[in-house]
Amino acid sequence: MSDLNELNNSSHSVHPESIRLMLADDDSFIRESLKVLLGLDPGITVTGTASNGREALELLESGTIADVVLMDIRMPDCDGVEGTRIIKTRFPDVRVLMLTTFDDDEYIIQALQNGASGYLLKNVPPDRIIQGIKTVHNGDMLIHPDIARKLASLLRPAAAPQTHEPIDSYGLTRMEMAVAEAISEGLSNKEIAAKLFLSEGTVKNYVTDILGKLSLRDRTQIAIFMLKK
């Protein structure tokens, strides 16, 4: 089992403000490269690596602590879609950030539905990955704009009949609608606050109200809900 016992006790030396990161990728070269590159950031500590989603879950269950799991979406034995489902079921507070390609539309939708906090394309530079890790750790959702557009086209086909309730029936205010639409575009609370001239605290309150009115669990479900409309 690749790297299963690696760094199990490393959390004892982790800086209290550091983001504890787990890496899951079936390519050992990519795993080790990311471990080195991302570990250079003083705000990130890599606490474990795994070769698939099930190994990542086993690491968590064995005591390795992770705030964020950065996981390849395509892996043998247990891919990122299934890995997200089993991790979020057992450890709902752990954020899962996927590494994906433009050809993974179906995987992307399934992983979002399973609770992934967002996606990054594999060809982005390390600093973008680091920023993405910090974004999802802060509770924001991260979807690359190109992927968001693809999701919108897949979830909202032009010829599809309207079988769900109209958005107006949920009682969202004009500002709540604006916040929900911004979430579906992959914007963070900070970006939404700047766009709508609000404080971040006010945006967080709107998000809480939106979740309540739509009977949803998290920002990911808000994004999927809006993309389907």
Backbone as CSV, one residue per row, in Angstrom:
resi,resn,N_x,N_y,N_z,CA_x,CA_y,CA_z,C_x,C_y,C_z
1,MET,0.856,-1.182,0.000,0.000,0.000,0.000,0.892,1.231,0.000
2,SER,0.785,2.036,-1.027,1.729,3.117,-1.247,1.630,4.196,-0.199
3,ASP,2.750,4.413,0.519,2.882,5.550,1.420,1.866,5.558,2.559
4,LEU,1.230,4.387,2.857,0.128,4.398,3.792,0.554,4.815,5.182
5,ASN,1.754,4.414,5.585,2.204,4.765,6.923,3.080,6.007,6.951
6,GLU,3.312,6.585,5.774,4.184,7.734,5.672,3.593,8.933,6.395
7,LEU,4.397,9.541,7.253,4.046,10.794,7.895,2.864,10.686,8.841
8,ASN,2.552,9.477,9.334,1.401,9.335,10.200,1.515,10.170,11.465
9,ASN,2.748,10.334,11.952,2.945,11.077,13.185,3.440,12.494,12.944
10,SER,3.441,12.931,11.686,4.015,14.232,11.358,3.198,15.387,11.911
11,SER,1.913,15.135,12.233,1.075,16.224,12.706,1.566,16.804,14.020
12,HIS,2.424,16.037,14.758,2.925,16.550,16.021,3.835,17.753,15.813
13,SER,4.459,17.846,14.619,5.380,18.940,14.367,4.803,20.010,13.445
14,VAL,3.517,19.879,13.143,2.878,20.820,12.233,2.620,22.143,12.954
15,HIS,2.949,23.245,12.287,2.653,24.565,12.855,1.145,24.678,13.028
16,PRO,0.682,25.191,14.173,-0.758,25.217,14.452,-1.589,25.958,13.417
17,GLU,-0.984,26.905,12.681,-1.738,27.656,11.681,-1.558,27.097,10.275
18,SER,-0.799,26.031,10.146,-0.532,25.456,8.833,-1.706,24.610,8.365
19,ILE,-1.973,24.654,7.055,-2.993,23.791,6.467,-2.400,22.398,6.305
20,ARG,-3.066,21.410,6.874,-2.592,20.025,6.771,-3.165,19.406,5.507
21,LEU,-2.277,19.050,4.599,-2.664,18.622,3.255,-2.316,17.169,3.021
22,MET,-3.258,16.436,2.423,-2.996,15.071,1.974,-3.051,15.044,0.452
23,LEU,-2.164,14.299,-0.168,-2.104,14.177,-1.621,-2.523,12.771,-2.035
24,ALA,-3.366,12.672,-3.055,-3.773,11.373,-3.576,-3.643,11.382,-5.092
25,ASP,-2.696,10.599,-5.594,-2.462,10.487,-7.036,-1.784,9.159,-7.303
26,ASP,-2.198,8.464,-8.365,-1.617,7.152,-8.635,-0.229,7.245,-9.246
27,ASP,0.180,8.414,-9.705,1.509,8.613,-10.286,2.466,9.042,-9.170
28,SER,3.404,8.176,-8.821,4.312,8.465,-7.702,5.176,9.694,-7.972
29,PHE,5.535,9.929,-9.234,6.347,11.102,-9.558,5.564,12.390,-9.283
30,ILE,4.286,12.400,-9.690,3.448,13.574,-9.442,3.252,13.767,-7.949
31,ARG,3.001,12.681,-7.231,2.815,12.780,-5.772,4.022,13.423,-5.104
32,GLU,5.202,12.901,-5.430,6.409,13.399,-4.772,6.740,14.828,-5.211
33,SER,6.468,15.132,-6.483,6.724,16.485,-6.972,5.823,17.491,-6.267
34,LEU,4.530,17.152,-6.167,3.597,18.038,-5.485,3.958,18.168,-4.001
35,LYS,4.375,17.059,-3.414,4.752,17.089,-1.995,5.879,18.096,-1.756
36,VAL,6.863,18.089,-2.638,7.994,19.006,-2.496,7.568,20.442,-2.791
37,LEU,6.888,20.642,-3.929,6.526,21.994,-4.352,5.555,22.672,-3.390
38,LEU,4.524,21.939,-2.994,3.518,22.535,-2.120,4.039,22.690,-0.694
39,GLY,4.936,21.788,-0.307,5.511,21.865,1.030,6.441,23.048,1.214
40,LEU,6.836,23.695,0.123,7.686,24.883,0.225,6.922,26.077,0.783
41,ASP,5.601,26.043,0.662,4.807,27.143,1.203,4.735,27.002,2.721
42,PRO,5.082,28.045,3.469,5.080,27.943,4.929,3.699,27.718,5.532
43,GLY,2.660,27.967,4.755,1.305,27.789,5.270,0.726,26.421,5.000
44,ILE,1.514,25.515,4.404,1.022,24.185,4.059,1.983,23.122,4.568
45,THR,1.457,22.086,5.190,2.254,20.934,5.616,1.629,19.678,5.029
46,VAL,2.394,18.938,4.236,1.904,17.688,3.663,2.010,16.605,4.738
47,THR,0.869,16.076,5.178,0.855,15.099,6.257,0.754,13.660,5.780
48,GLY,0.468,13.455,4.500,0.382,12.090,3.987,0.161,12.052,2.493
49,THR,0.518,10.940,1.875,0.275,10.748,0.444,-0.331,9.376,0.225
50,ALA,-1.136,9.255,-0.829,-1.808,7.997,-1.146,-1.892,7.843,-2.654
51,SER,-2.078,6.606,-3.109,-2.121,6.355,-4.545,-3.538,6.261,-5.092
52,ASN,-4.548,6.310,-4.217,-5.942,6.348,-4.672,-6.832,6.831,-3.527
53,GLY,-8.113,6.992,-3.809,-9.019,7.538,-2.812,-9.190,6.665,-1.591
54,ARG,-9.191,5.359,-1.780,-9.371,4.472,-0.633,-8.175,4.534,0.305
55,GLU,-6.970,4.616,-0.263,-5.790,4.755,0.583,-5.833,6.062,1.363
56,ALA,-6.341,7.116,0.736,-6.464,8.393,1.437,-7.408,8.244,2.628
57,LEU,-8.531,7.553,2.429,-9.464,7.318,3.524,-8.799,6.502,4.629
58,GLU,-8.048,5.474,4.249,-7.392,4.633,5.251,-6.366,5.425,6.052
59,LEU,-5.683,6.341,5.386,-4.747,7.203,6.106,-5.476,8.049,7.141
60,LEU,-6.600,8.626,6.744,-7.380,9.435,7.671,-7.876,8.588,8.839
61,GLU,-8.345,7.390,8.541,-8.863,6.521,9.588,-7.759,6.019,10.521
62,SER,-6.513,5.978,10.019,-5.410,5.508,10.844,-4.825,6.615,11.718
63,GLY,-5.338,7.828,11.581,-4.910,8.913,12.457,-4.186,10.062,11.784
64,THR,-3.901,9.952,10.485,-3.283,11.070,9.782,-4.307,12.197,9.647
65,ILE,-3.927,13.376,10.062,-4.858,14.506,10.054,-4.693,15.303,8.758
66,ALA,-5.806,15.650,8.139,-5.772,16.472,6.931,-6.944,17.441,6.957
67,ASP,-6.672,18.693,6.653,-7.729,19.683,6.475,-8.244,19.652,5.047
68,VAL,-7.319,19.390,4.110,-7.639,19.364,2.681,-6.991,18.141,2.056
69,VAL,-7.730,17.465,1.178,-7.173,16.386,0.365,-7.143,16.859,-1.082
70,LEU,-5.954,16.913,-1.656,-5.794,17.255,-3.072,-5.712,15.942,-3.826
71,MET,-6.700,15.684,-4.695,-6.860,14.344,-5.245,-7.067,14.367,-6.757
72,ASP,-6.325,13.502,-7.431,-6.509,13.316,-8.864,-7.889,12.718,-9.101
73,ILE,-8.565,13.151,-10.130,-9.916,12.655,-10.371,-9.909,11.281,-11.040
74,ARG,-8.833,10.944,-11.771,-8.755,9.653,-12.452,-7.642,8.813,-11.844
75,MET,-8.025,7.762,-11.117,-7.068,6.842,-10.507,-7.646,5.434,-10.553
76,PRO,-6.801,4.406,-10.662,-7.300,3.035,-10.623,-7.738,2.650,-9.213
77,ASP,-8.540,1.593,-9.121,-9.015,1.024,-7.850,-10.057,1.906,-7.178
78,CYS,-9.726,3.160,-6.910,-10.695,4.079,-6.295,-10.389,5.485,-6.780
79,ASP,-11.168,5.972,-7.757,-10.861,7.272,-8.360,-11.303,8.423,-7.458
80,GLY,-11.091,9.639,-7.946,-11.401,10.810,-7.144,-12.881,10.989,-6.864
81,VAL,-13.730,10.518,-7.760,-15.177,10.628,-7.551,-15.608,9.771,-6.364
82,GLU,-15.225,8.499,-6.386,-15.552,7.597,-5.286,-14.783,7.980,-4.023
83,GLY,-13.525,8.409,-4.213,-12.722,8.838,-3.076,-13.371,9.999,-2.342
84,THR,-13.914,10.956,-3.095,-14.609,12.084,-2.477,-15.800,11.602,-1.674
85,ARG,-16.564,10.681,-2.245,-17.774,10.193,-1.562,-17.433,9.531,-0.232
86,ILE,-16.453,8.630,-0.236,-16.165,7.889,0.992,-15.480,8.762,2.041
87,ILE,-14.671,9.704,1.584,-14.014,10.612,2.537,-15.032,11.557,3.164
88,LYS,-15.912,12.152,2.338,-16.895,13.099,2.867,-17.929,12.400,3.750
89,THR,-18.199,11.136,3.476,-19.128,10.381,4.316,-18.546,10.151,5.702
90,ARG,-17.279,9.800,5.751,-16.618,9.479,7.023,-16.042,10.717,7.709
91,PHE,-15.546,11.674,6.911,-14.920,12.888,7.449,-15.506,14.112,6.743
92,PRO,-16.729,14.500,7.108,-17.418,15.581,6.376,-16.725,16.936,6.449
93,ASP,-15.885,17.165,7.457,-15.218,18.464,7.583,-13.951,18.580,6.741
94,VAL,-13.487,17.472,6.175,-12.295,17.508,5.322,-12.688,18.047,3.951
95,ARG,-11.957,19.031,3.471,-12.220,19.585,2.138,-11.504,18.732,1.091
96,VAL,-12.152,18.511,-0.034,-11.548,17.751,-1.123,-11.446,18.641,-2.349
97,LEU,-10.233,18.788,-2.858,-9.974,19.599,-4.051,-9.454,18.671,-5.138
98,MET,-10.125,18.684,-6.293,-9.795,17.752,-7.365,-8.834,18.371,-8.381
99,LEU,-7.962,17.526,-8.913,-7.151,17.890,-10.077,-7.752,17.177,-11.271
100,THR,-8.060,17.928,-12.317,-8.831,17.369,-13.410,-8.337,17.883,-14.754
101,THR,-8.952,17.386,-15.826,-8.650,17.834,-17.184,-9.949,18.280,-17.847
102,PHE,-9.837,18.838,-19.037,-11.022,19.294,-19.759,-11.917,18.144,-20.195
103,ASP,-11.415,16.911,-20.144,-12.180,15.771,-20.637,-12.944,15.034,-19.540
104,ASP,-13.023,15.624,-18.351,-13.586,14.923,-17.207,-14.960,15.439,-16.802
105,ASP,-15.770,15.885,-17.765,-17.051,16.512,-17.441,-17.926,15.650,-16.537
106,GLU,-18.109,14.381,-16.922,-18.991,13.500,-16.148,-18.433,13.277,-14.744
107,TYR,-17.113,13.089,-14.660,-16.472,12.901,-13.356,-16.669,14.145,-12.485
108,ILE,-16.535,15.313,-13.100,-16.648,16.567,-12.364,-18.026,16.687,-11.718
109,ILE,-19.064,16.443,-12.468,-20.422,16.557,-11.941,-20.622,15.584,-10.790
110,GLN,-20.174,14.341,-10.964,-20.353,13.338,-9.923,-19.590,13.706,-8.654
111,ALA,-18.366,14.189,-8.810,-17.567,14.546,-7.635,-18.167,15.741,-6.905
112,LEU,-18.681,16.725,-7.642,-19.375,17.853,-7.011,-20.563,17.360,-6.203
113,GLN,-21.320,16.448,-6.772,-22.477,15.912,-6.075,-22.052,15.117,-4.842
114,ASN,-20.844,14.581,-4.855,-20.332,13.813,-3.722,-19.708,14.695,-2.653
115,GLY,-19.635,16.015,-2.896,-19.165,16.924,-1.867,-17.810,17.557,-2.081
116,ALA,-17.223,17.418,-3.279,-15.942,18.072,-3.544,-16.099,19.587,-3.435
117,SER,-15.058,20.238,-2.934,-15.107,21.695,-2.745,-14.694,22.455,-3.994
118,GLY,-14.142,21.757,-4.992,-13.768,22.453,-6.209,-12.759,21.693,-7.032
119,TYR,-12.298,22.362,-8.087,-11.434,21.750,-9.079,-10.358,22.704,-9.546
120,LEU,-9.248,22.121,-9.918,-8.193,22.845,-10.615,-7.758,22.013,-11.803
121,LEU,-7.432,22.685,-12.896,-6.893,21.972,-14.042,-5.453,21.562,-13.751
122,LYS,-5.068,20.416,-14.269,-3.756,19.864,-13.951,-2.600,20.722,-14.456
123,ASN,-2.868,21.544,-15.444,-1.758,22.303,-16.028,-1.534,23.669,-15.377
124,VAL,-2.210,23.956,-14.253,-1.999,25.249,-13.608,-0.680,25.228,-12.835
125,PRO,-0.025,26.380,-12.678,1.249,26.432,-11.953,1.055,26.173,-10.457
126,PRO,2.141,25.809,-9.759,2.050,25.482,-8.328,1.430,26.582,-7.480
127,ASP,1.697,27.850,-7.805,1.147,28.922,-6.975,-0.371,28.968,-7.062
128,ARG,-0.934,28.576,-8.206,-2.391,28.514,-8.340,-2.957,27.367,-7.512
129,ILE,-2.228,26.257,-7.474,-2.669,25.124,-6.657,-2.648,25.511,-5.190
130,ILE,-1.576,26.187,-4.772,-1.463,26.628,-3.378,-2.609,27.562,-3.021
131,GLN,-2.910,28.512,-3.899,-4.016,29.430,-3.644,-5.340,28.683,-3.594
132,GLY,-5.489,27.679,-4.458,-6.718,26.885,-4.462,-6.898,26.118,-3.163
133,ILE,-5.815,25.557,-2.658,-5.863,24.836,-1.383,-6.307,25.771,-0.268
134,LYS,-5.745,26.970,-0.250,-6.094,27.944,0.786,-7.539,28.416,0.629
135,THR,-8.002,28.525,-0.604,-9.373,28.963,-0.854,-10.383,27.968,-0.303
136,VAL,-10.218,26.672,-0.633,-11.185,25.679,-0.151,-11.043,25.462,1.348
137,HIS,-9.830,25.636,1.883,-9.646,25.507,3.327,-10.434,26.577,4.060
138,ASN,-10.585,27.747,3.445,-11.352,28.840,4.049,-12.857,28.647,3.915
139,GLY,-13.265,27.546,3.281,-14.685,27.251,3.147,-15.307,27.715,1.855
140,ASP,-14.496,28.256,0.955,-15.015,28.706,-0.333,-14.961,27.584,-1.353
141,MET,-15.713,27.754,-2.403,-15.745,26.776,-3.477,-14.857,27.254,-4.616
142,LEU,-14.200,26.325,-5.271,-13.280,26.693,-6.339,-13.580,25.877,-7.587
143,ILE,-14.084,26.572,-8.604,-14.319,25.928,-9.899,-13.694,26.809,-10.967
144,HIS,-12.830,26.235,-11.760,-12.216,26.975,-12.853,-13.320,27.510,-13.763
145,PRO,-13.236,28.778,-14.202,-14.303,29.357,-15.034,-14.651,28.519,-16.259
146,ASP,-13.656,27.930,-16.906,-13.945,27.115,-18.087,-14.770,25.885,-17.706
147,ILE,-14.456,25.290,-16.566,-15.207,24.125,-16.116,-16.609,24.532,-15.685
148,ALA,-16.736,25.699,-15.048,-18.055,26.191,-14.651,-18.955,26.358,-15.877
149,ARG,-18.388,26.871,-16.957,-19.179,27.033,-18.181,-19.589,25.678,-18.746
150,LYS,-18.679,24.705,-18.678,-19.020,23.364,-19.149,-20.109,22.747,-18.290
151,LEU,-19.994,22.932,-16.969,-21.009,22.409,-16.069,-22.366,23.021,-16.381
152,ALA,-22.372,24.319,-16.623,-23.629,24.999,-16.920,-24.277,24.417,-18.167
153,SER,-23.477,24.167,-19.188,-24.033,23.635,-20.438,-24.509,22.197,-20.273
154,LEU,-23.843,21.442,-19.405,-24.238,20.053,-19.186,-25.480,19.948,-18.309
155,LEU,-25.557,20.794,-17.289,-26.658,20.714,-16.348,-27.887,21.463,-16.811
156,ARG,-27.714,22.335,-17.818,-28.819,23.159,-18.266,-28.942,23.070,-19.783
157,PRO,-29.169,21.864,-20.346,-29.279,21.726,-21.798,-30.446,22.535,-22.351
158,ALA,-30.245,23.102,-23.526,-31.214,24.046,-24.093,-32.596,23.435,-24.277
159,ALA,-32.635,22.155,-24.659,-33.925,21.546,-24.972,-34.567,20.842,-23.783
160,ALA,-33.943,20.896,-22.622,-34.458,20.156,-21.466,-35.743,20.798,-20.955
161,PRO,-36.752,19.989,-20.647,-37.994,20.552,-20.103,-37.800,20.998,-18.669
162,GLN,-38.570,21.985,-18.221,-38.502,22.486,-16.858,-39.366,21.583,-15.979
163,THR,-38.729,20.668,-15.245,-39.469,19.748,-14.392,-39.343,20.139,-12.927
164,HIS,-38.484,21.130,-12.603,-38.295,21.525,-11.224,-39.035,22.832,-10.947
165,GLU,-39.106,23.176,-9.672,-39.796,24.393,-9.263,-39.059,25.625,-9.769
166,PRO,-39.780,26.662,-10.175,-39.109,27.893,-10.599,-38.342,28.499,-9.438
167,ILE,-37.243,29.162,-9.749,-36.359,29.704,-8.720,-37.099,30.687,-7.821
168,ASP,-38.086,31.416,-8.361,-38.822,32.411,-7.576,-39.587,31.792,-6.413
169,SER,-39.918,30.511,-6.548,-40.749,29.880,-5.516,-39.986,29.609,-4.226
170,TYR,-38.668,29.771,-4.231,-37.876,29.475,-3.040,-37.729,30.679,-2.117
171,GLY,-38.205,31.832,-2.549,-38.213,32.996,-1.679,-36.873,33.670,-1.492
172,LEU,-35.950,33.489,-2.438,-34.663,34.168,-2.337,-34.832,35.650,-2.652
173,THR,-34.165,36.488,-1.880,-34.180,37.921,-2.159,-33.275,38.204,-3.354
174,ARG,-33.358,39.438,-3.848,-32.516,39.825,-4.986,-31.043,39.658,-4.652
175,MET,-30.636,40.047,-3.453,-29.231,39.930,-3.078,-28.828,38.478,-2.869
176,GLU,-29.723,37.684,-2.308,-29.426,36.252,-2.142,-29.254,35.583,-3.505
177,MET,-30.069,35.976,-4.465,-29.920,35.442,-5.821,-28.556,35.815,-6.393
178,ALA,-28.150,37.067,-6.190,-26.861,37.524,-6.706,-25.715,36.745,-6.071
179,VAL,-25.811,36.494,-4.766,-24.774,35.732,-4.075,-24.756,34.292,-4.589
180,ALA,-25.932,33.687,-4.754,-26.008,32.309,-5.240,-25.428,32.185,-6.647
181,GLU,-25.730,33.153,-7.497,-25.191,33.129,-8.855,-23.672,33.273,-8.841
182,ALA,-23.150,34.106,-7.938,-21.701,34.274,-7.834,-21.034,32.991,-7.344
183,ILE,-21.696,32.288,-6.431,-21.166,30.997,-5.968,-21.087,30.019,-7.131
184,SER,-22.110,30.012,-7.983,-22.121,29.096,-9.132,-21.028,29.429,-10.136
185,GLU,-20.522,30.663,-10.085,-19.411,31.069,-10.950,-18.060,30.726,-10.331
186,GLY,-18.088,30.154,-9.121,-16.853,29.749,-8.459,-16.176,30.845,-7.665
187,LEU,-16.874,31.944,-7.387,-16.269,33.049,-6.649,-16.194,32.737,-5.160
188,SER,-15.142,33.203,-4.518,-14.991,33.059,-3.074,-15.815,34.133,-2.369
189,ASN,-15.960,33.992,-1.053,-16.686,35.020,-0.294,-16.045,36.391,-0.458
190,LYS,-14.723,36.422,-0.465,-14.012,37.688,-0.627,-14.319,38.305,-1.988
191,GLU,-14.313,37.481,-3.032,-14.599,37.977,-4.381,-16.054,38.421,-4.507
192,ILE,-16.958,37.669,-3.866,-18.373,38.053,-3.899,-18.580,39.389,-3.184
193,ALA,-17.897,39.537,-2.043,-18.008,40.776,-1.276,-17.563,41.972,-2.114
194,ALA,-16.453,41.806,-2.826,-15.952,42.897,-3.663,-16.892,43.183,-4.829
195,LYS,-17.428,42.116,-5.417,-18.312,42.273,-6.577,-19.622,42.953,-6.200
196,LEU,-20.166,42.608,-5.028,-21.483,43.109,-4.630,-21.404,44.233,-3.601
197,PHE,-20.183,44.689,-3.303,-19.972,45.789,-2.367,-20.550,45.460,-0.984
198,LEU,-20.199,44.271,-0.496,-20.633,43.805,0.807,-19.410,43.445,1.646
199,SER,-19.600,43.258,2.941,-18.527,42.733,3.782,-18.528,41.209,3.660
200,GLU,-17.393,40.586,3.968,-17.331,39.120,3.916,-18.292,38.505,4.926
201,GLY,-18.436,39.153,6.084,-19.365,38.645,7.090,-20.793,38.643,6.592
202,THR,-21.168,39.690,5.856,-22.515,39.757,5.295,-22.721,38.671,4.247
203,VAL,-21.697,38.426,3.435,-21.788,37.355,2.432,-21.996,36.010,3.114
204,LYS,-21.247,35.761,4.191,-21.405,34.496,4.923,-22.820,34.348,5.454
205,ASN,-23.392,35.440,5.939,-24.771,35.380,6.427,-25.745,35.069,5.304
206,TYR,-25.512,35.678,4.142,-26.372,35.383,2.987,-26.265,33.909,2.599
207,VAL,-25.048,33.375,2.604,-24.856,31.966,2.245,-25.639,31.069,3.199
208,THR,-25.578,31.378,4.491,-26.323,30.594,5.478,-27.827,30.658,5.198
209,ASP,-28.327,31.844,4.883,-29.757,32.008,4.589,-30.153,31.256,3.323
210,ILE,-29.283,31.291,2.317,-29.567,30.583,1.055,-29.640,29.082,1.300
211,LEU,-28.693,28.553,2.074,-28.700,27.121,2.388,-29.999,26.722,3.067
212,GLY,-30.456,27.576,3.991,-31.695,27.274,4.694,-32.909,27.291,3.780
213,LYS,-33.002,28.296,2.926,-34.161,28.416,2.045,-34.213,27.318,0.988
214,LEU,-33.037,26.893,0.530,-32.999,25.870,-0.520,-32.875,24.458,0.048
215,SER,-32.772,24.357,1.382,-32.610,23.055,2.058,-31.404,22.294,1.514
216,LEU,-30.275,23.017,1.414,-29.054,22.436,0.898,-28.006,22.358,2.000
217,ARG,-26.946,21.563,1.751,-25.942,21.289,2.768,-24.753,22.230,2.720
218,ASP,-24.315,22.592,1.506,-23.083,23.362,1.409,-23.048,24.166,0.113
219,ARG,-21.946,24.914,-0.078,-21.796,25.787,-1.243,-21.800,25.000,-2.545
220,THR,-21.233,23.804,-2.511,-21.205,22.975,-3.717,-22.622,22.710,-4.207
221,GLN,-23.519,22.388,-3.284,-24.898,22.121,-3.675,-25.595,23.384,-4.179
222,ILE,-25.230,24.533,-3.621,-25.776,25.800,-4.141,-25.360,25.973,-5.596
223,ALA,-24.075,25.724,-5.878,-23.574,25.897,-7.242,-24.287,24.966,-8.208
224,ILE,-24.456,23.700,-7.809,-25.150,22.744,-8.674,-26.597,23.165,-8.877
225,PHE,-27.245,23.594,-7.812,-28.640,24.048,-7.891,-28.775,25.183,-8.902
226,MET,-27.883,26.175,-8.808,-27.966,27.333,-9.702,-27.626,26.967,-11.132
227,LEU,-26.674,26.069,-11.324,-26.299,25.671,-12.673,-27.398,24.884,-13.366
228,LYS,-28.274,24.264,-12.578,-29.380,23.513,-13.155,-30.545,24.401,-13.562
229,LYS,-30.552,25.636,-13.034,-31.673,26.540,-13.297,-31.576,27.183,-14.671
